[in-house]
Amino acid sequence: MNLKVTSFQLADGIDIKLFKTTFPAPIHFADTDELFYIIENNKYLYVFKYGIVCFLGYSETEMAAFFQMIGPYCKNLFDQRLSDEFDIETDAPAINYGYNKIEIPSPNIDELRLIMLNVSQSVALDYYNQQTNSLLEETNFHTQLLEKKGRINMGGIKLKKYIGRTLNLKNRISGNLYIFDSPEETWENENLNKLDIGLKKTFDLQARFRTIQEGLGIVKENMELFKDLLQNRNSLTLEWVVIILILVEVINILIGKNPR
C-alpha cells in the first residue's frame, strides 16, 4: 500500500488551544505544542503551533477545505505555502530509506506519527532557512557598500528594524528548538528510536539546522558591527554639534566685547 504524507507551513503560528476546542476528530496525542488526530483508517492529521499542518491520506480537495477551515486560527497566514511530500510504501520486507520515501513492513500509528513529525520538521527548516538567507542577503548588501564606500547606508530606524528582524527570527527558532528533538516515545522504544534516527538522516535535519545557526551567527556579528559604526557616527556628529555650538558662543562673546 502506498501512503502519501504532505506537510505545509501555513503561517507563523497556529492557536492550537483554540483549534482543539472546535475540531471534533479523535485525538491520539496532544500537548501545548502539537495535536495529532486520527481521522479514519490510514488518514491522519498533525497540527503544530509553529504554523505547520501535516496530512496523511488526504486528497487535494480535502486539504484545500481544511486550509479554509483552519485559517481563522492562524497568525500571519502566508499567501505562498512551503510544503514537502513523502511517500510511505507498506508491506515491505524491511525498513528501507529512499529519496522522499520510506519502505516499511507494517507501520503502527506511532511510527506513522513519527514519519509525519520528521516531514514537518523538514518543512520548518526550509522556512527558517529561507528567512535566514533573506537576512544574509541584506547583510551582504550593507557589507559590500561598506567595502566600496567606507560607510553603511543605514540610519537609526532602519538599523533597529534590521536588528528586530534578526532577533525575532533567532527567538522564534530558539522558542521552537523542541521541534527538532526526538519525541519521548523514542527514548523508551528501540524500534521508534531507530526509525527516528533513520528519518533524521534521510532529511539531513541536523546539518540543515547547523547551517541556519551558522547563518544567524554571521548576521549577528555583522549586526554588532553595524551598531558600533552607527554609534561612532552619531558620536562624531554630536561632537561636531558641540564644537559648532562652542564656536557660535565664542563668536557671540567676541562680538559682545567689540560692539560697533
C-alpha positions as CSV (number, residue, x, y, z in Angstrom):
1,M,0.0,0.0,0.0
2,N,1.2,3.5,-0.8
3,L,0.5,6.3,1.6
4,K,1.4,10.0,1.0
5,V,2.4,12.5,3.7
6,T,2.2,16.2,2.8
7,S,3.2,18.9,5.2
8,F,2.7,22.7,4.8
9,Q,4.0,25.8,6.5
10,L,0.8,27.8,6.6
11,A,1.6,30.7,8.9
12,D,3.9,32.0,11.6
13,G,1.8,30.2,14.2
14,I,-1.5,28.4,14.9
15,D,-3.6,28.7,18.1
16,I,-3.9,25.0,18.7
17,K,-5.5,25.5,22.1
18,L,-8.5,27.2,20.5
19,F,-8.4,24.9,17.4
20,K,-8.6,21.8,19.7
21,T,-11.9,23.0,21.3
22,T,-13.6,23.2,17.9
23,F,-12.2,20.3,15.8
24,P,-14.2,17.1,16.6
25,A,-11.8,14.3,15.4
26,P,-10.4,11.8,17.9
27,I,-7.0,12.9,19.3
28,H,-4.2,10.3,19.6
29,F,-1.7,12.7,21.1
30,A,-1.9,16.3,22.3
31,D,0.3,18.8,24.3
32,T,0.7,22.5,24.3
33,D,2.7,22.5,21.1
34,E,1.0,19.9,18.8
35,L,-2.1,17.9,18.1
36,F,-2.2,14.5,16.3
37,Y,-5.6,13.3,15.1
38,I,-7.0,10.0,13.9
39,I,-9.4,10.9,11.1
40,E,-10.1,7.4,10.0
41,N,-8.2,4.3,8.9
42,N,-4.9,5.4,7.2
43,K,-5.9,9.0,7.4
44,Y,-4.3,11.3,10.0
45,L,-3.8,15.0,10.7
46,Y,-0.9,16.7,12.6
47,V,-1.2,20.3,13.7
48,F,1.8,22.3,15.2
49,K,1.7,25.6,17.0
50,Y,4.6,26.9,14.9
51,G,2.4,27.1,11.8
52,I,2.6,23.7,10.2
53,V,-0.1,21.3,9.2
54,C,0.7,17.7,8.1
55,F,-1.7,15.4,6.3
56,L,-1.5,11.6,5.7
57,G,-4.1,10.1,3.3
58,Y,-5.8,13.4,2.4
59,S,-6.9,14.3,-1.1
60,E,-6.1,17.7,-2.6
61,T,-9.7,18.7,-2.2
62,E,-9.8,17.6,1.4
63,M,-6.6,19.6,2.2
64,A,-7.9,22.7,0.4
65,A,-11.1,22.5,2.5
66,F,-9.0,22.2,5.7
67,F,-7.0,25.2,4.8
68,Q,-10.2,27.3,4.7
69,M,-11.3,25.9,8.0
70,I,-8.1,26.5,9.9
71,G,-7.4,30.0,8.5
72,P,-9.0,31.9,11.5
73,Y,-6.7,30.1,13.9
74,C,-3.6,31.1,12.1
75,K,-1.3,34.0,12.9
76,N,0.1,35.8,9.8
77,L,-1.3,33.4,7.2
78,F,1.0,33.0,4.2
79,D,-0.1,33.6,0.6
80,Q,2.5,31.1,-0.6
81,R,2.9,27.9,1.4
82,L,6.2,26.0,1.8
83,S,5.5,22.2,1.5
84,D,7.1,18.8,1.4
85,E,5.8,15.4,0.3
86,F,7.0,12.0,1.5
87,D,5.8,8.6,0.3
88,I,5.3,5.6,2.6
89,E,5.3,2.1,1.0
90,T,4.0,-0.5,3.4
91,D,4.3,-4.3,3.4
92,A,8.0,-4.1,2.7
93,P,10.3,-6.9,4.0
94,A,12.3,-4.4,6.0
95,I,12.7,-0.7,6.5
96,N,14.5,1.0,3.6
97,Y,15.0,4.7,3.2
98,G,14.9,6.2,-0.3
99,Y,14.6,9.6,-1.9
100,N,11.5,11.2,-0.4
101,K,10.1,7.8,0.6
102,I,10.4,5.0,3.1
103,E,9.6,1.4,2.8
104,I,8.3,-0.1,6.0
105,P,6.8,-3.5,6.8
106,S,3.6,-2.7,8.7
107,P,3.7,0.8,10.4
108,N,1.7,1.3,13.5
109,I,0.2,4.7,14.5
110,D,3.2,5.8,16.5
111,E,5.5,5.1,13.5
112,L,3.3,7.0,11.2
113,R,3.2,9.9,13.6
114,L,7.0,9.9,13.8
115,I,7.3,10.0,10.0
116,M,4.8,12.9,9.8
117,L,6.8,14.7,12.5
118,N,10.1,14.4,10.6
119,V,8.5,15.6,7.4
120,S,7.1,18.6,9.3
121,Q,10.5,19.4,10.8
122,S,11.9,19.4,7.3
123,V,9.4,22.0,6.2
124,A,10.1,24.1,9.3
125,L,13.8,24.1,8.4
126,D,13.1,25.1,4.9
127,Y,11.1,28.1,6.2
128,Y,13.8,29.1,8.7
129,N,16.5,28.7,6.1
130,Q,14.5,30.9,3.7
131,Q,14.3,33.6,6.4
132,T,17.9,33.3,7.3
133,N,19.0,33.6,3.7
134,S,16.9,36.8,3.4
135,L,18.8,38.3,6.3
136,L,22.1,37.2,4.9
137,E,21.4,38.9,1.6
138,E,20.5,42.1,3.4
139,T,23.7,41.8,5.4
140,N,25.8,41.2,2.3
141,F,24.4,44.3,0.7
142,H,25.5,46.5,3.6
143,T,28.9,44.9,3.9
144,Q,29.6,45.4,0.2
145,L,28.5,49.0,0.5
146,L,30.9,49.4,3.4
147,E,33.7,47.9,1.4
148,K,33.1,50.2,-1.6
149,K,32.2,53.5,0.1
150,G,33.5,53.1,3.6
151,R,30.1,53.6,5.2
152,I,26.8,51.9,5.7
153,N,23.6,53.4,4.2
154,M,21.6,52.6,7.3
155,G,20.0,55.1,9.7
156,G,19.0,54.5,13.3
157,I,15.4,53.4,12.5
158,K,16.5,51.1,9.6
159,L,19.1,49.5,11.8
160,K,16.7,49.0,14.6
161,K,14.3,47.2,12.2
162,Y,17.2,45.1,10.9
163,I,18.1,44.2,14.5
164,G,14.5,43.5,15.3
165,R,14.1,41.1,12.3
166,T,17.3,39.2,13.3
167,L,16.4,38.9,17.0
168,N,12.8,37.9,16.2
169,L,14.0,35.1,13.9
170,K,16.5,33.9,16.5
171,N,13.9,34.0,19.2
172,R,11.4,32.1,17.1
173,I,13.9,29.4,16.3
174,S,15.0,29.2,19.9
175,G,11.4,29.0,21.0
176,N,10.8,26.1,18.7
177,L,14.0,24.2,19.3
178,Y,11.9,21.4,20.7
179,I,10.6,20.6,17.3
180,F,14.0,19.2,16.3
181,D,14.2,16.9,19.3
182,S,13.1,13.3,19.3
183,P,9.8,12.5,20.9
184,E,9.8,10.9,24.4
185,E,8.4,7.7,22.9
186,T,11.7,7.1,21.0
187,W,13.6,7.1,24.3
188,E,11.6,4.0,25.5
189,N,11.1,2.2,22.2
190,E,14.1,0.9,20.4
191,N,12.3,0.4,17.1
192,L,10.9,4.0,17.2
193,N,14.4,5.3,18.1
194,K,16.0,3.5,15.1
195,L,13.2,4.9,12.8
196,D,13.7,8.4,14.1
197,I,17.5,8.3,13.6
198,G,17.0,7.0,10.0
199,L,14.4,9.7,9.2
200,K,16.7,12.4,10.6
201,K,19.5,11.2,8.3
202,T,17.2,11.0,5.3
203,F,16.0,14.6,5.8
204,D,19.5,15.8,6.9
205,L,17.9,17.7,9.7
206,Q,20.9,18.2,12.0
207,A,23.2,19.5,9.2
208,R,20.5,21.9,7.9
209,F,19.8,23.1,11.4
210,R,23.5,23.9,11.9
211,T,23.6,25.8,8.6
212,I,20.8,28.0,9.9
213,Q,22.6,28.6,13.2
214,E,25.8,29.5,11.4
215,G,24.0,31.9,9.1
216,L,22.3,33.6,12.1
217,G,25.7,33.8,13.7
218,I,27.2,35.7,10.7
219,V,24.2,38.0,10.7
220,K,24.6,38.7,14.5
221,E,28.4,39.5,14.1
222,N,27.6,42.0,11.3
223,M,24.7,43.4,13.3
224,E,27.0,44.2,16.1
225,L,29.5,45.8,13.7
226,F,26.8,48.0,12.1
227,K,25.6,49.0,15.5
228,D,29.1,50.1,16.6
229,L,29.6,52.0,13.4
230,L,26.3,53.9,13.8
231,Q,27.1,54.7,17.4
232,N,30.5,56.1,16.3
233,R,28.9,58.1,13.5
234,N,26.4,59.5,16.0
235,S,29.1,60.3,18.5
236,L,31.1,62.1,15.8
237,T,28.1,64.1,14.7
238,L,27.4,65.0,18.3
239,E,31.0,66.1,18.8
240,W,30.7,68.4,15.7
241,V,27.5,69.8,17.0
242,V,29.2,70.7,20.3
243,I,32.2,72.2,18.6
244,I,29.9,74.4,16.4
245,L,27.9,75.5,19.4
246,I,31.1,76.4,21.2
247,L,32.3,78.4,18.2
248,V,29.0,80.2,18.0
249,E,29.2,81.1,21.7
250,V,32.8,82.3,21.3
251,I,31.8,84.5,18.3
252,N,28.9,85.9,20.3
253,I,31.2,86.8,23.2
254,L,33.7,88.4,20.9
255,I,31.0,90.4,19.2
256,G,29.7,91.5,22.6
257,K,33.2,92.7,23.6
258,N,33.7,94.6,20.4
259,P,30.4,96.4,19.6
260,R,30.4,98.7,16.6
